[in-house]
């Protein structure tokens, strides 16, 4: 299926994920927003006013729009498989928010549907799209620093105390930090280590009864070539690992340290689930102002260090720090002109057969397998072997 540029995008779900990708879609010359679907009247009205595009109350109706080339699927996790299948039925390419789905069987149906329809399926945004991680992967692939031997990844945030819908606090429905944040961290580590993990041993914590899902995990991953990685994540809103990157926030903006504690404070009054969902609603398209300030640096996801034979590599918001045998230096990257441009470029290039997507359905299914293994290992107290891993495309 050939598509001209700009790629005409239909948005499925005008929620918080769309708010974060909106600056990319607006600024990137290779895409154009032409249609959207959302059950909320106010979101559809704002999209029509802002972009002059068509809107629909259902994803199925959006996918049937003949003027749409590709669908950006930013609906709740448990609906991703259903909506990719709808896009494939109408021969639309699909860019799907992470996590790909919440079961391996759903991933398989999505991959099969895209293959049978001969459309492109890319899963993102995960932070492994970020330029510093991609640059670190290039440095590793170049061979000058030898083989990756060990990776340490650490991130402490306030994730669990941001306003949540009830299903986002229910692990069975894709809630908790393992599905939403593990997808980022696992993707990053697999990218740097080459992709083919073999086993997982993990622990997970759910120690706030008012937020009854995993808020933290610690995992060890083994890889086929002998490399190993440790992953630590906490969303319990105490220590903030942005301190380790000069207070650059996840989206590349300068962080206001005076806002410490505000996430927990907003929930301290004992609000109901309905009131919390309303707070979340106020952060979505049609109800909140779009972030317009340009980032001063690249997106980041905590501290990551890849230890190779002859250097440690640390992706940073402004490049990659290289700690070699005799000196240290920064492989500097200029600030992004279009935030998250790498997502659109990979998607468009894959559609045009310029280069294969790294973040294909198969890649994302392998990442989900690791996330599910973290949960299984934490429950069982045992190491979990992996069977569906793939390598980084050459």
C-alpha positions as CSV (number, residue, x, y, z in Angstrom):
1,X,0.0,0.0,0.0
2,X,1.7,3.2,-1.1
3,X,0.8,6.5,0.6
4,X,1.8,10.0,-0.4
5,X,3.3,12.4,2.1
6,X,2.2,14.1,4.2
7,X,0.8,11.0,5.7
8,X,-2.9,11.7,6.6
9,X,-3.4,10.7,10.2
10,X,-6.6,9.8,12.0
11,X,-6.4,9.8,15.8
12,X,-8.2,7.1,17.8
13,X,-8.5,8.5,21.3
14,X,-8.0,12.2,22.1
15,X,-6.7,11.6,25.7
16,X,-3.5,12.3,27.5
17,X,-1.3,10.2,25.2
18,X,-2.5,12.3,22.2
19,X,-1.8,15.5,24.2
20,X,1.8,14.4,24.5
21,X,2.2,13.5,20.8
22,X,0.2,16.5,19.5
23,X,3.2,18.9,19.3
24,X,5.0,16.2,17.2
25,X,2.1,15.8,14.8
26,X,1.6,19.6,14.5
27,X,5.3,20.4,13.8
28,X,6.4,17.4,11.7
29,X,6.2,18.0,7.9
30,X,5.6,14.3,7.1
31,X,2.2,14.0,8.7
32,X,-1.1,15.9,8.7
33,X,-4.0,15.4,11.2
34,X,-7.2,15.0,9.2
35,X,-9.6,13.1,11.4
36,X,-10.2,11.8,15.0
37,X,-12.5,9.7,17.1
38,X,-13.4,10.1,20.7
39,X,-16.6,9.5,22.8
40,X,-16.3,13.0,24.3
41,X,-18.2,15.7,22.4
42,X,-15.9,18.5,23.7
43,X,-12.8,16.8,22.4
44,X,-14.3,16.2,19.0
45,X,-15.4,19.9,18.8
46,X,-12.0,21.1,19.7
47,X,-10.3,18.9,17.1
48,X,-12.8,20.1,14.4
49,X,-12.1,23.8,15.3
50,X,-8.3,23.4,15.6
51,X,-7.7,21.2,12.5
52,X,-10.8,21.4,10.4
53,X,-10.8,17.6,10.4
54,X,-13.7,15.1,10.5
55,X,-14.5,13.5,13.8
56,X,-16.4,10.3,14.8
57,X,-17.7,8.9,18.1
58,X,-16.2,5.4,17.3
59,X,-12.9,4.1,16.1
60,X,-14.6,1.8,13.5
61,X,-16.1,4.9,11.8
62,X,-12.7,6.6,11.9
63,X,-11.0,3.7,10.2
64,X,-13.7,3.7,7.5
65,X,-12.8,7.2,6.4
66,X,-11.2,7.0,3.0
67,X,-9.2,10.2,3.5
68,X,-7.2,8.6,6.4
69,X,-4.0,6.8,5.5
70,X,-3.0,5.7,9.0
71,X,-4.5,5.6,12.4
72,X,-2.7,6.7,15.6
73,X,-4.2,4.4,18.3
74,X,-4.1,6.1,21.7
75,X,-7.0,4.3,23.3
76,X,-6.9,2.4,26.7
77,X,-4.4,-0.5,26.7
78,X,-7.1,-3.2,26.7
79,X,-8.6,-1.9,23.5
80,X,-5.5,-1.7,21.4
81,X,-6.0,-5.2,19.7
82,X,-9.6,-4.4,18.8
83,X,-8.6,-1.1,17.3
84,X,-5.6,-2.4,15.3
85,X,-7.8,-5.1,13.9
86,X,-10.4,-2.4,12.9
87,X,-7.6,-0.4,11.2
88,X,-6.3,-3.4,9.3
89,X,-9.8,-4.3,8.1
90,X,-9.9,-0.9,6.4
91,X,-6.3,-1.2,5.2
92,X,-4.9,1.6,7.4
93,X,-1.4,1.6,8.7
94,X,-1.3,1.7,12.5
95,X,0.9,3.6,15.0
96,X,0.0,2.2,18.5
97,X,0.8,3.7,21.9
98,X,2.7,1.5,24.2
99,X,2.1,-1.1,25.7
100,X,1.2,-2.9,22.5
101,X,-1.5,-4.9,24.3
102,X,-2.0,-6.7,27.7
103,X,-1.7,-10.3,26.5
104,X,0.6,-12.2,24.1
105,X,-2.5,-13.5,22.2
106,X,-3.7,-10.0,21.5
107,X,-0.2,-9.1,20.2
108,X,-0.4,-12.1,17.8
109,X,-3.8,-11.1,16.4
110,X,-2.5,-7.5,15.8
111,X,0.6,-8.8,14.0
112,X,-1.4,-11.2,11.9
113,X,-4.0,-8.6,11.0
114,X,-1.4,-6.1,9.8
115,X,0.5,-8.7,7.8
116,X,-2.7,-10.0,6.1
117,X,-3.8,-6.5,5.2
118,X,-0.2,-5.6,4.1
119,X,-0.1,-2.5,6.3
120,X,2.6,-1.2,8.6
121,X,2.3,-1.7,12.4
122,X,4.6,0.3,14.6
123,X,4.4,0.5,18.4
124,X,5.3,3.8,20.0
125,X,6.1,6.2,21.6
126,X,8.4,4.3,23.9
127,X,11.5,6.1,25.1
128,X,13.7,3.8,23.1
129,X,12.8,6.1,20.1
130,X,14.6,9.0,21.9
131,X,17.6,10.3,20.0
132,X,20.1,9.7,22.9
133,X,19.2,6.0,23.1
134,X,19.3,5.6,19.4
135,X,22.7,7.3,19.3
136,X,24.0,5.0,22.1
137,X,22.8,2.1,20.0
138,X,24.7,3.4,17.0
139,X,27.9,3.7,19.1
140,X,27.5,0.1,20.3
141,X,26.8,-1.2,16.8
142,X,29.8,0.6,15.5
143,X,32.0,-1.9,17.5
144,X,34.5,0.6,18.8
145,X,33.7,0.0,22.4
146,X,33.3,-3.8,22.3
147,X,30.4,-5.9,23.5
148,X,27.7,-4.7,25.9
149,X,28.3,-6.6,29.1
150,X,25.9,-5.0,31.6
151,X,23.2,-2.4,31.7
152,X,21.8,-0.5,34.7
153,X,18.5,1.4,34.3
154,X,16.9,3.3,37.1
155,X,13.9,5.7,37.2
156,X,12.0,7.2,40.2
157,X,8.9,9.2,39.4
158,X,5.4,10.2,40.7
159,X,3.6,8.0,38.2
160,X,1.3,6.2,40.6
161,X,-0.1,9.5,42.0
162,X,-1.0,11.2,38.8
163,X,-4.8,11.2,38.3
164,X,-5.9,7.8,37.1
165,X,-9.0,6.1,35.8
166,X,-10.0,3.0,37.8
167,X,-8.7,0.6,35.1
168,X,-5.3,2.3,35.4
169,X,-5.0,1.0,39.0
170,X,-6.1,-2.6,38.0
171,X,-3.2,-4.8,36.8
172,X,-5.7,-7.2,35.1
173,X,-6.7,-4.3,32.8
174,X,-3.2,-3.2,32.0
175,X,-2.8,-0.9,35.0
176,X,0.2,-0.2,37.1
177,X,3.8,0.7,36.4
178,X,4.9,-2.6,34.8
179,X,2.6,-2.2,31.7
180,X,2.8,1.6,31.4
181,X,6.4,2.3,32.4
182,X,8.1,-1.1,32.1
183,X,7.3,-0.9,28.4
184,X,9.7,2.1,28.2
185,X,12.4,0.7,30.3
186,X,12.4,-2.8,28.8
187,X,12.4,-1.4,25.3
188,X,15.5,0.8,26.1
189,X,17.4,-2.0,27.7
190,X,16.6,-4.5,24.9
191,X,17.6,-1.9,22.3
192,X,21.0,-1.3,23.9
193,X,21.7,-5.0,24.6
194,X,20.6,-6.1,21.1
195,X,17.1,-7.3,21.8
196,X,17.3,-11.0,22.5
197,X,16.7,-11.5,26.2
198,X,16.5,-15.0,27.6
199,X,15.2,-14.9,31.2
200,X,13.7,-12.6,33.9
201,X,13.9,-12.7,37.6
202,X,11.9,-9.9,39.3
203,X,10.2,-8.5,42.4
204,X,7.3,-6.0,42.3
205,X,5.8,-3.8,45.0
206,X,2.2,-2.8,45.6
207,X,2.4,-1.2,49.1
208,X,-0.3,1.5,48.9
209,X,-3.7,-0.1,49.5
210,X,-5.4,3.0,48.1
211,X,-3.6,2.4,44.8
212,X,-3.9,-1.4,44.5
213,X,-1.6,-2.1,41.6
214,X,2.2,-2.4,41.1
215,X,3.9,0.9,41.9
216,X,7.5,-0.4,41.7
217,X,9.6,-3.3,40.4
218,X,13.1,-4.5,40.3
219,X,14.1,-7.0,37.6
220,X,17.2,-8.8,36.3
221,X,17.3,-9.7,32.6
222,X,19.7,-12.1,31.0
223,X,20.6,-12.0,27.3
224,X,21.6,-14.6,24.8
225,X,25.2,-13.3,24.5
226,X,25.8,-13.3,28.2
227,X,25.0,-9.7,28.9
228,X,22.7,-8.9,31.8
229,X,20.7,-5.9,32.9
230,X,19.1,-4.6,36.1
231,X,15.9,-2.5,35.9
232,X,14.6,-0.5,38.8
233,X,11.4,1.6,38.7
234,X,9.4,3.4,41.4
235,X,6.3,5.5,40.8
236,X,5.7,6.2,44.5
237,X,6.5,10.0,44.3
238,X,9.3,10.4,46.8
239,X,12.9,10.5,45.3
240,X,12.9,11.9,41.8
241,X,15.6,10.6,39.5
242,X,15.4,13.7,37.3
243,X,17.8,15.0,39.9
244,X,20.4,12.8,38.2
245,X,19.9,14.6,34.8
246,X,20.1,18.2,36.0
247,X,16.3,18.4,36.6
248,X,15.4,17.9,33.0
249,X,12.0,16.3,33.0
250,X,10.9,13.2,31.0
251,X,9.7,15.4,28.1
252,X,12.8,17.5,27.8
253,X,11.6,20.5,29.7
254,X,13.2,22.2,32.8
255,X,11.5,20.8,35.9
256,X,10.0,23.1,38.6
257,X,11.4,21.7,41.8
258,X,8.9,23.8,43.8
259,X,6.2,21.4,42.7
260,X,7.6,18.5,44.8
261,X,4.8,16.7,46.5
262,X,2.0,18.1,44.4
263,X,1.0,14.8,42.9
264,X,0.3,13.2,46.3
265,X,-1.3,16.4,47.6
266,X,-3.9,16.4,44.9
267,X,-5.2,13.0,46.1
268,X,-4.7,13.6,49.8
269,X,-8.3,14.7,50.4
270,X,-9.7,11.2,49.9
271,X,-11.4,11.9,46.6
272,X,-13.6,9.3,45.1
273,X,-12.7,7.2,42.0
274,X,-15.1,9.3,40.0
275,X,-13.6,12.5,41.2
276,X,-10.1,11.3,40.4
277,X,-11.2,10.2,36.9
278,X,-12.6,13.8,36.5
279,X,-9.1,15.1,37.4
280,X,-7.6,12.9,34.7
281,X,-10.2,14.1,32.3
282,X,-9.1,17.7,32.9
283,X,-5.6,16.7,31.5
284,X,-7.0,15.5,28.2
285,X,-7.6,17.1,24.8
286,X,-10.7,19.3,24.8
287,X,-10.3,20.0,28.6
288,X,-6.7,21.2,29.0
289,X,-4.2,23.5,27.3
290,X,-1.8,21.9,25.0
291,X,1.9,22.1,26.0
292,X,3.4,24.7,23.7
293,X,6.8,25.4,25.2
294,X,9.6,23.9,23.1
295,X,11.7,21.3,24.9
296,X,15.2,22.4,25.8
297,X,16.5,18.9,25.5
298,X,15.6,15.4,24.4
299,X,13.1,13.2,26.1
300,X,14.7,11.0,28.8
301,X,13.7,8.1,31.1
302,X,15.9,8.1,34.2
303,X,19.5,7.0,34.5
304,X,20.7,4.4,32.1
305,X,24.3,3.1,31.9
306,X,25.5,0.5,29.3
307,X,28.8,-1.0,30.3
308,X,30.9,-2.3,27.3
309,X,34.4,-3.8,27.1
310,X,36.1,-0.4,26.6
311,X,33.6,2.2,27.8
312,X,30.5,2.9,29.8
313,X,27.8,4.8,27.7
314,X,25.2,6.9,29.5
315,X,22.4,8.4,27.3
316,X,21.6,11.9,28.6
317,X,19.0,14.6,27.5
318,X,21.7,16.4,25.5
319,X,23.7,13.4,24.1
320,X,25.6,10.4,25.2
321,X,28.3,10.5,27.8
322,X,31.2,8.2,27.0
323,X,33.4,7.0,29.8
324,X,36.4,5.5,28.1
325,X,39.6,3.9,29.2
326,X,41.5,7.1,29.4
327,X,39.1,10.0,29.1
328,X,35.4,10.9,29.2
329,X,33.4,13.1,26.8
330,X,30.0,14.0,25.6
331,X,28.7,12.8,22.2
332,X,26.6,15.9,22.0
333,X,23.2,16.0,20.2
334,X,21.5,19.4,19.4
335,X,18.1,20.0,21.0
336,X,15.2,18.6,19.0
337,X,13.5,20.9,16.5
338,X,10.4,18.6,16.5
339,X,9.8,16.7,19.7
340,X,9.6,13.0,19.2
341,X,10.3,13.4,15.5
342,X,11.9,9.9,15.6
343,X,8.5,8.3,16.0
344,X,7.1,9.8,12.9
345,X,10.3,9.2,10.9
346,X,10.4,5.5,11.7
347,X,6.7,5.1,11.0
348,X,6.8,6.9,7.6
349,X,10.1,5.3,6.6
350,X,8.6,1.8,7.3
351,X,5.5,2.6,5.3
352,X,7.7,3.8,2.4
353,X,10.0,0.8,2.7
354,X,13.0,3.1,3.3
355,X,14.1,1.0,6.3
356,X,12.5,-1.6,8.5
357,X,10.9,-0.4,11.7
358,X,12.8,-1.2,14.9
359,X,9.5,-0.9,16.9
360,X,7.5,-3.5,14.9
361,X,4.8,-5.6,16.2
362,X,7.2,-8.4,16.8
363,X,9.6,-6.1,18.7
364,X,6.8,-4.8,20.9
365,X,5.4,-8.3,21.6
366,X,8.9,-9.3,22.8
367,X,8.9,-6.3,25.2
368,X,5.4,-7.2,26.5
369,X,6.7,-10.8,27.1
370,X,9.3,-9.3,29.4
371,X,6.8,-7.1,31.2
372,X,4.5,-10.1,31.7
373,X,7.5,-12.1,32.9
374,X,8.3,-9.4,35.5
375,X,4.7,-9.8,36.9
376,X,4.9,-13.6,36.7
377,X,8.3,-13.8,38.4
378,X,7.2,-11.4,41.1
379,X,4.2,-13.6,41.8
380,X,5.9,-17.0,41.6
381,X,9.3,-16.1,43.1
382,X,10.9,-17.9,40.1
383,X,13.0,-17.1,37.1
384,X,10.9,-17.0,33.9
385,X,12.3,-18.1,30.6
386,X,11.5,-16.1,27.4
387,X,10.4,-17.5,24.1
388,X,9.4,-14.7,21.8
389,X,12.4,-12.4,21.7
390,X,13.8,-10.7,18.5
391,X,17.0,-8.9,17.7
392,X,17.3,-5.2,16.8
393,X,17.0,-5.0,13.0
394,X,20.3,-4.4,11.3
